[in-house]
Amino acid sequence: MVDGYNVIHQSPYLRSLLKRSVHQAQEKLISLMSNYCSLGKIEGCLIFDAYRRPSSEIEEEISPELKVVFTGKGKTADSYIEKFIFQRKLCYDYIYVITSDYSQRMTVADKKVLFISPRNFLEQLISCQKNLAREYSSTFPESHPKLSDYLEEKVKRKLEDLRG
């Protein structure tokens, strides 16, 4: 359970995106979370406060591992997280909650609920991105594959013959 804006406000990069566009900051965090959850085979839920919006709650399944929630009118990410924990804590061995809200930590104190600061969580996201980049670069050593990499050997020989 990740309080999206708590994480965004702890990251200088995401904060700068937020100043330009709320949607850009949200999309970047969703992308980072999607990679993190997929790589770690972790079920994640990213929650964005939308308590000032007039619309109702929106839930989107980004991947089998990640769900994104935009809370509805009058609801905060904290209230969504609290409700989720009270309704479903018996379904999980542990529920990790990423928030900087100290009062929420006191409200949902439980041995199954483990809190991680947004700053520490960002370090985990960055580490995941580095691992992903390292894995990708070892799979594709050249940063830009050439068209010839995808041609059959017979076609490559014909092209070489034409080139002379």
C-alpha positions in Angstrom: 0.0 0.0 0.0 1.7 3.2 -1.2 0.5 6.7 -0.5 1.5 8.1 -3.9 1.8 11.8 -3.1 3.9 11.0 0.0 6.4 9.3 -2.3 6.3 12.0 -5.0 7.0 14.7 -2.4 10.1 12.8 -1.2 11.7 12.6 -4.6 13.3 15.7 -6.1 12.7 14.3 -9.6 9.1 13.4 -9.1 8.5 16.7 -7.3 9.8 18.6 -10.3 7.5 16.6 -12.6 4.6 17.5 -10.2 5.3 21.2 -10.6 4.9 20.8 -14.4 2.1 18.3 -14.4 0.3 16.1 -11.8 -0.3 13.5 -14.5 3.4 13.3 -15.5 4.4 12.7 -11.8 1.7 10.1 -11.3 2.6 8.3 -14.6 6.3 8.2 -13.7 5.6 6.8 -10.2 3.1 4.3 -11.7 5.8 3.1 -14.2 8.4 2.8 -11.4 5.9 0.9 -9.2 5.0 -1.4 -12.1 8.6 -2.4 -12.7 9.2 -2.8 -9.0 6.1 -5.1 -8.5 6.7 -7.1 -11.6 10.4 -7.7 -10.9 9.8 -8.6 -7.3 6.5 -10.5 -7.9 4.9 -8.3 -5.3 1.3 -7.3 -5.2 1.1 -3.6 -4.9 -1.5 -0.9 -4.6 -0.6 2.8 -5.3 -3.1 5.3 -3.9 -3.5 8.9 -5.0 -5.6 11.4 -3.0 -8.4 12.8 -5.0 -10.5 14.0 -2.1 -10.9 17.5 -3.8 -12.2 16.0 -7.1 -15.9 15.8 -7.6 -15.7 12.3 -9.0 -16.0 8.9 -7.4 -13.2 6.4 -6.7 -11.4 5.0 -9.6 -9.4 1.7 -9.5 -7.2 0.7 -12.4 -5.4 -2.7 -12.7 -2.1 -1.7 -14.4 -0.8 -5.3 -14.3 -1.5 -8.5 -12.4 0.8 -7.2 -9.7 -0.2 -3.5 -9.5 -3.5 -1.7 -8.9 -3.8 2.1 -8.9 -6.5 3.9 -6.9 -7.6 7.5 -7.2 -9.7 8.1 -4.1 -13.2 9.6 -4.5 -14.6 12.9 -3.2 -14.0 13.4 0.5 -11.6 10.4 0.8 -7.8 10.5 1.3 -5.2 7.9 0.6 -4.9 7.4 4.4 -8.5 6.6 4.7 -8.4 4.1 1.8 -5.3 2.4 3.3 -6.9 2.2 6.8 -10.1 0.7 5.4 -8.1 -1.8 3.3 -6.1 -2.9 6.3 -9.1 -3.4 8.6 -11.0 -5.3 5.9 -8.3 -7.5 4.5 -5.4 -7.9 7.0 -6.4 -11.5 7.6 -5.8 -12.3 3.9 -2.1 -11.4 4.1 0.9 -12.5 6.1 2.1 -8.9 6.1 1.0 -5.6 4.6 3.6 -3.0 3.9 2.5 0.6 4.1 4.5 3.4 2.5 3.5 6.7 4.1 5.0 9.6 5.9 1.8 10.1 8.0 2.7 9.3 11.6 -0.9 9.5 12.8 -1.8 6.7 10.3 0.9 4.5 11.8 -0.7 4.9 15.2 -4.2 4.3 13.8 -3.4 1.0 12.1 -0.8 -0.3 14.4 -0.7 -4.1 14.0 1.9 -6.8 14.0 1.0 -7.6 10.4 1.4 -4.0 9.2 4.9 -2.9 8.5 5.7 0.7 7.7 8.4 2.0 5.3 9.2 5.6 4.9 8.7 7.1 1.4 12.5 7.9 1.4 13.5 4.3 2.0 11.0 3.1 -0.5 12.4 5.4 -3.1 15.8 3.9 -2.5 14.2 0.4 -3.2 12.6 1.8 -6.4 15.9 3.2 -7.6 17.7 0.0 -6.9 15.1 -1.9 -8.8 15.5 0.4 -11.8 19.3 -0.1 -11.7 18.8 -3.8 -11.7 16.4 -3.6 -14.6 18.8 -1.5 -16.6 21.7 -3.8 -15.8 19.6 -6.8 -16.9 18.4 -5.1 -20.0 21.9 -4.0 -21.0 23.3 -7.5 -20.6 20.5 -8.9 -22.8 21.0 -6.2 -25.5 24.7 -5.2 -25.3 24.3 -2.6 -28.1 22.2 0.3 -27.2 20.7 0.5 -30.7 20.2 -2.8 -32.5 20.8 -2.7 -36.2 18.4 -3.8 -38.9 20.9 -6.4 -40.0 20.6 -8.1 -36.6 17.1 -9.2 -37.6 17.9 -10.4 -41.1 18.4 -14.0 -42.1 21.9 -15.0 -43.1 20.8 -15.7 -46.7 19.5 -12.1 -47.0 22.6 -10.7 -45.4 24.8 -12.5 -48.0 22.7 -11.2 -50.9 23.0 -7.6 -49.6 26.7 -8.0 -49.2 27.0 -9.3 -52.8 25.0 -6.3 -54.1 27.2 -3.9 -52.2 30.2 -5.5 -53.9 
